[in-house]
Amino acid sequence: MSKSGQIPSSALYDSLVGFDPDRLDAPVVALTVDVQRVERDIPMHQHKRGQLIVTTRGSVACEMVDGMWPVPPNSALWIPSRRLHKSLVGSDGMICYLYIDSEAANLPATSCFLALSPLVREMIRHIVLAGNLYNPGTPDHHVAETLIEQLGLMEIERVHLPLPSNPRLRKIAREMIAAPSNRRNLAEWASMAALSERSLRRLVQQETGLTFGQWRHQFEVMVAVRDLRQGISVQSVSDSLGYESVSAFSTMFKKIVGISPGRYAVLEKEPGTTSRGTVFRGVPS
């Protein structure tokens, strides 16, 4: 491992298993992993410290007991201490983990996204480059303490995909996150999961309280909200979700959110009108 804590190999599993942030005394412990290819699945695990997941490159998501959280480049996912989770990183992805003493951080007791300011992103970059062996009273230690303070001031959002416990449904969720533009119909998803259409409908309803169409649309809105907040155009968001027309995408979005995606993007830019923190439920099929 380099001084910065970066592991420049594809062994995401081995790097996480071999790295114990709870043994280090630094207020913020950093680990960056460059994934050249996906080798093996990472098991569910937990840490004594809280964890911040930051996407540096590629496709990154986090799976928890009750939901799936795609991690966009301009946000970070906060995971409180002792919360079971595992990372899903696509080939050629890069992910940065920050391990923080939950008692020292004024951060929520539940998982959420933090909208990172440019200042906070620069402080994270500094801590990654500084390594994890800085001593109390040093400039790097002061930066780490300031970073913890600033993270407690970031805007919070809780938009995620309700995740069933059934392993076949979790497989479908992972496939949707890996390829949001995939427009498989119900029969095709059922075949992929080795289920009948009836069984797939029943399982999704039992475990999420939603129809399969509602569940799929909630995922699409989650992706759309994430991308619109980053300034991505409505056309590009529609294309990334595999819609044949912007009109069809806009109709779906408006049914769920109540306003068009274009209007939503405008409101996100206006001070005092943000709708961060919204969790969309009861999605129309």
C-alpha positions as CSV (number, residue, x, y, z in Angstrom):
1,M,0.0,0.0,0.0
2,S,1.3,3.5,-0.8
3,K,1.6,6.3,1.7
4,S,-1.7,7.7,0.5
5,G,-3.6,4.5,1.2
6,Q,-4.3,3.9,-2.5
7,I,-4.3,0.3,-3.7
8,P,-3.6,0.3,-7.4
9,S,-4.8,-3.2,-8.1
10,S,-8.1,-4.8,-9.1
11,A,-8.3,-6.8,-5.9
12,L,-11.1,-4.8,-4.2
13,Y,-12.0,-7.8,-2.0
14,D,-8.5,-8.4,-0.8
15,S,-7.8,-4.8,-0.2
16,L,-10.9,-4.3,2.0
17,V,-10.3,-7.5,3.9
18,G,-6.7,-6.6,4.5
19,F,-7.3,-3.0,5.7
20,D,-8.6,-2.4,9.2
21,P,-9.4,1.4,9.7
22,D,-10.4,0.8,13.3
23,R,-6.8,0.1,14.2
24,L,-5.6,3.6,13.2
25,D,-5.8,6.6,15.5
26,A,-6.2,9.3,12.8
27,P,-9.6,11.2,13.0
28,V,-10.1,10.5,9.3
29,V,-8.7,7.3,7.7
30,A,-8.6,7.2,3.9
31,L,-8.4,4.2,1.5
32,T,-8.6,4.6,-2.3
33,V,-9.1,1.5,-4.5
34,D,-8.6,1.4,-8.3
35,V,-10.6,-1.5,-9.7
36,Q,-9.3,-2.6,-13.1
37,R,-11.7,-5.6,-13.3
38,V,-14.3,-7.2,-11.1
39,E,-12.8,-10.3,-9.5
40,R,-15.1,-11.5,-6.7
41,D,-18.1,-10.4,-4.7
42,I,-17.5,-8.5,-1.5
43,P,-19.5,-9.9,1.5
44,M,-21.6,-7.8,3.8
45,H,-19.5,-6.2,6.5
46,Q,-19.5,-3.4,9.1
47,H,-17.0,-1.0,10.8
48,K,-16.7,0.6,14.2
49,R,-16.2,3.9,12.4
50,G,-18.7,5.6,10.2
51,Q,-17.8,5.4,6.5
52,L,-18.1,7.9,3.7
53,I,-18.0,6.5,0.1
54,V,-16.9,8.8,-2.7
55,T,-16.9,7.8,-6.3
56,T,-13.8,9.0,-8.1
57,R,-14.4,7.2,-11.4
58,G,-16.8,4.7,-13.0
59,S,-19.9,3.0,-11.6
60,V,-20.2,2.6,-7.8
61,A,-23.1,1.5,-5.7
62,C,-23.6,0.4,-2.1
63,E,-25.9,-2.4,-1.1
64,M,-27.4,-2.4,2.4
65,V,-30.0,-4.6,4.1
66,D,-32.9,-2.4,3.1
67,G,-31.8,-0.6,0.0
68,M,-29.4,0.0,-2.9
69,W,-27.6,3.4,-3.2
70,P,-25.9,4.3,-6.4
71,V,-23.1,6.8,-5.5
72,P,-22.8,9.7,-8.1
73,P,-19.5,11.5,-8.6
74,N,-20.6,14.8,-7.0
75,S,-22.1,13.3,-3.9
76,A,-20.9,10.9,-1.1
77,L,-22.7,8.2,0.7
78,W,-22.6,8.3,4.5
79,I,-22.9,5.0,6.3
80,P,-23.2,5.1,10.1
81,S,-21.0,2.9,12.3
82,R,-22.0,-0.8,12.6
83,R,-24.2,-0.7,9.5
84,L,-24.0,-3.8,7.3
85,H,-23.1,-2.9,3.7
86,K,-21.0,-3.9,0.7
87,S,-19.7,-2.0,-2.3
88,L,-20.5,-2.7,-5.9
89,V,-17.8,-1.3,-8.2
90,G,-17.8,-1.8,-11.9
91,S,-14.8,-2.5,-14.0
92,D,-12.4,0.4,-14.3
93,G,-14.0,2.1,-11.3
94,M,-12.2,4.0,-8.6
95,I,-13.6,4.5,-5.1
96,C,-12.5,6.4,-2.1
97,Y,-13.4,5.4,1.5
98,L,-13.2,7.7,4.4
99,Y,-13.6,6.2,7.9
100,I,-14.7,8.6,10.5
101,D,-15.3,8.4,14.2
102,S,-19.1,8.7,14.4
103,E,-19.0,10.3,17.8
104,A,-16.8,13.1,16.5
105,A,-19.0,13.8,13.4
106,N,-22.3,15.6,13.5
107,L,-23.7,13.3,10.9
108,P,-27.1,11.4,10.7
109,A,-27.6,8.1,12.4
110,T,-29.1,6.8,9.2
111,S,-27.6,6.3,5.7
112,C,-27.8,9.3,3.4
113,F,-26.2,11.2,0.6
114,L,-24.1,14.3,1.3
115,A,-23.9,16.9,-1.5
116,L,-20.1,17.7,-1.3
117,S,-19.0,21.3,-1.7
118,P,-15.8,22.1,-3.7
119,L,-14.0,22.9,-0.4
120,V,-14.9,19.5,1.1
121,R,-13.8,17.7,-2.1
122,E,-10.5,19.4,-1.9
123,M,-10.0,18.5,1.7
124,I,-10.9,14.9,0.9
125,R,-8.2,14.9,-1.8
126,H,-5.7,16.4,0.7
127,I,-6.4,13.7,3.3
128,V,-6.0,10.9,0.7
129,L,-2.7,12.3,-0.4
130,A,-1.5,12.9,3.2
131,G,-1.8,9.3,4.2
132,N,-3.1,7.9,7.5
133,L,-0.1,8.4,9.8
134,Y,-0.3,12.1,10.6
135,N,0.1,13.1,14.2
136,P,-2.1,15.3,16.5
137,G,-1.3,19.0,16.1
138,T,0.0,18.7,12.6
139,P,-1.5,20.6,9.7
140,D,-2.9,17.3,8.2
141,H,-4.6,16.6,11.6
142,H,-6.2,20.1,11.5
143,V,-7.5,19.5,8.0
144,A,-9.0,16.2,9.1
145,E,-10.8,17.9,12.0
146,T,-12.1,20.7,9.7
147,L,-13.3,18.1,7.2
148,I,-15.3,16.3,9.9
149,E,-16.8,19.7,10.9
150,Q,-17.6,20.6,7.3
151,L,-19.2,17.3,6.5
152,G,-21.8,18.0,9.2
153,L,-22.8,21.1,7.3
154,M,-23.4,19.4,3.9
155,E,-26.9,19.1,2.5
156,I,-28.5,15.7,3.1
157,E,-30.6,13.7,0.6
158,R,-32.2,10.3,1.0
159,V,-33.1,8.9,-2.4
160,H,-32.5,5.2,-2.8
161,L,-34.0,2.0,-4.1
162,P,-35.9,-0.2,-1.6
163,L,-34.1,-3.5,-1.7
164,P,-35.9,-6.8,-1.2
165,S,-34.2,-9.6,0.9
166,N,-34.8,-12.2,-1.8
167,P,-31.5,-12.9,-3.6
168,R,-33.1,-13.1,-7.1
169,L,-34.7,-9.7,-6.7
170,R,-31.4,-8.3,-5.4
171,K,-29.8,-9.7,-8.6
172,I,-32.4,-7.7,-10.7
173,A,-31.6,-4.6,-8.7
174,R,-27.9,-5.0,-9.3
175,E,-28.6,-5.4,-13.0
176,M,-30.7,-2.3,-13.2
177,I,-28.0,-0.2,-11.4
178,A,-25.2,-1.6,-13.6
179,A,-27.2,-0.8,-16.8
180,P,-30.0,1.8,-16.2
181,S,-30.8,1.9,-20.0
182,N,-31.8,-1.8,-20.0
183,R,-35.4,-1.8,-21.0
184,R,-36.2,-5.5,-20.3
185,N,-39.9,-6.2,-19.9
186,L,-41.4,-8.2,-17.0
187,A,-41.1,-11.5,-18.8
188,E,-37.5,-10.9,-19.6
189,W,-36.6,-9.9,-16.1
190,A,-38.5,-13.0,-14.8
191,S,-36.5,-15.2,-17.2
192,M,-33.2,-13.7,-16.1
193,A,-34.1,-14.4,-12.4
194,A,-35.4,-17.9,-13.2
195,L,-38.9,-17.0,-12.0
196,S,-42.3,-17.0,-13.5
197,E,-43.9,-13.6,-14.2
198,R,-46.4,-14.3,-11.5
199,S,-43.8,-15.2,-9.0
200,L,-41.8,-12.1,-9.8
201,R,-44.8,-9.8,-9.4
202,R,-45.7,-11.5,-6.1
203,L,-42.2,-11.3,-4.6
204,V,-41.7,-7.6,-5.5
205,Q,-45.2,-6.7,-4.0
206,Q,-44.5,-8.7,-0.8
207,E,-41.0,-7.3,-0.2
208,T,-41.4,-3.7,-1.3
209,G,-45.1,-2.9,-1.2
210,L,-44.8,-1.8,-4.8
211,T,-45.7,-3.4,-8.1
212,F,-42.8,-4.3,-10.3
213,G,-43.6,-1.3,-12.5
214,Q,-43.6,1.0,-9.5
215,W,-40.4,-0.4,-8.2
216,R,-38.7,0.0,-11.6
217,H,-40.0,3.6,-11.9
218,Q,-38.7,4.4,-8.4
219,F,-35.3,3.3,-9.6
220,E,-35.6,5.5,-12.7
221,V,-36.6,8.5,-10.7
222,M,-33.7,7.9,-8.3
223,V,-31.2,7.9,-11.2
224,A,-32.9,10.9,-12.8
225,V,-32.9,13.0,-9.6
226,R,-29.2,12.2,-9.1
227,D,-28.3,13.2,-12.7
228,L,-30.5,16.3,-12.9
229,R,-28.9,17.6,-9.7
230,Q,-25.5,17.3,-11.4
231,G,-26.7,19.5,-14.2
232,I,-27.1,16.8,-16.8
233,S,-29.7,17.7,-19.5
234,V,-33.2,16.1,-19.5
235,Q,-32.4,14.7,-22.9
236,S,-29.3,13.0,-21.7
237,V,-31.0,11.6,-18.6
238,S,-33.8,10.2,-20.8
239,D,-31.3,8.6,-23.1
240,S,-29.3,7.1,-20.2
241,L,-32.5,5.4,-18.9
242,G,-33.3,3.9,-22.3
243,Y,-36.4,5.9,-23.1
244,E,-37.3,6.3,-26.8
245,S,-38.5,9.8,-26.3
246,V,-38.0,12.7,-23.8
247,S,-41.8,13.0,-23.7
248,A,-42.3,9.4,-22.3
249,F,-39.6,10.0,-19.7
250,S,-41.1,13.4,-18.7
251,T,-44.5,11.9,-18.3
252,M,-43.2,9.1,-16.0
253,F,-41.2,11.6,-13.9
254,K,-44.0,14.1,-13.5
255,K,-46.5,11.4,-12.4
256,I,-44.1,10.6,-9.5
257,V,-42.5,13.9,-8.6
258,G,-45.4,16.2,-9.5
259,I,-43.4,18.4,-11.8
260,S,-41.5,17.9,-15.1
261,P,-37.8,17.0,-15.0
262,G,-37.0,20.3,-16.6
263,R,-38.8,22.3,-13.9
264,Y,-37.2,20.1,-11.2
265,A,-33.8,20.9,-12.6
266,V,-34.6,24.7,-12.5
267,L,-35.9,24.5,-8.9
268,E,-32.7,22.7,-7.8
269,K,-30.7,25.7,-9.0
270,E,-32.8,28.3,-7.1
271,P,-31.9,29.1,-3.5
272,G,-34.4,27.9,-1.0
273,T,-36.4,25.7,-3.4
274,T,-34.4,22.4,-3.2
275,S,-36.3,19.2,-2.8
276,R,-33.4,17.3,-1.4
277,G,-34.3,14.7,1.3
278,T,-37.4,13.5,-0.7
279,V,-38.0,9.8,-0.8
280,F,-40.5,8.9,-3.6
281,R,-43.0,6.3,-2.5
282,G,-46.3,5.0,-4.0
283,V,-44.9,5.3,-7.5
284,P,-47.6,5.0,-10.2
285,S,-47.1,2.0,-12.5
